[in-house]
């Protein structure tokens, strides 16, 4: 949804309600569950940042994921953060400054990850989720937010994977700007998780 004025909470609630029963706008659900091979016609973006070491850092990172603190306030506002669960409908409020318009992006949680996975000699704890786009979103695709604790070297990482392509004609026309904003979101998201981890250690 494209708006000339910032929407009220009531408008946002009504918008989420209208999107609640809509299907996903792409076919390959759970395409982010593993690191996929690039798909023709789709953008595959993968960013990974180290948050620190140890179980305490991992637990703080889990709490940040549950509170959606990986969403950088400089670029987006989540309406409204609840602990992720499969089927949860959310929307993202975004101010497109160069265009001077507000955008509401509709999405739904596809799956949640909460596991300790043996990987050869390693034992890796993983926690996070992915959400997918609904028909009113200007893009189509899926994005995964994940934290990992590798007990082999005790390192904790934040891992963001997105598979997308433009859906709305404005997103196609403004493709370079869209790609810039997607890259900016991933960078700021990693910084938000690093800052959250560091501030809670003090």
Secondary structure as UniProt FT lines:
FT   STRAND          2..3
FT   HELIX           9..19
FT   TURN            20..21
FT   TURN            29..32
FT   TURN            40..41
FT   STRAND          43..53
FT   HELIX           55..66
FT   TURN            67..70
FT   TURN            73..75
FT   STRAND          77..79
FT   TURN            86..87
FT   STRAND          89..96
FT   TURN            97..100
FT   STRAND          101..119
FT   TURN            120..121
FT   STRAND          122..134
FT   TURN            135..136
FT   STRAND          139..150
FT   TURN            151..154
FT   STRAND          155..166
FT   HELIX           169..173
FT   HELIX           175..201
//
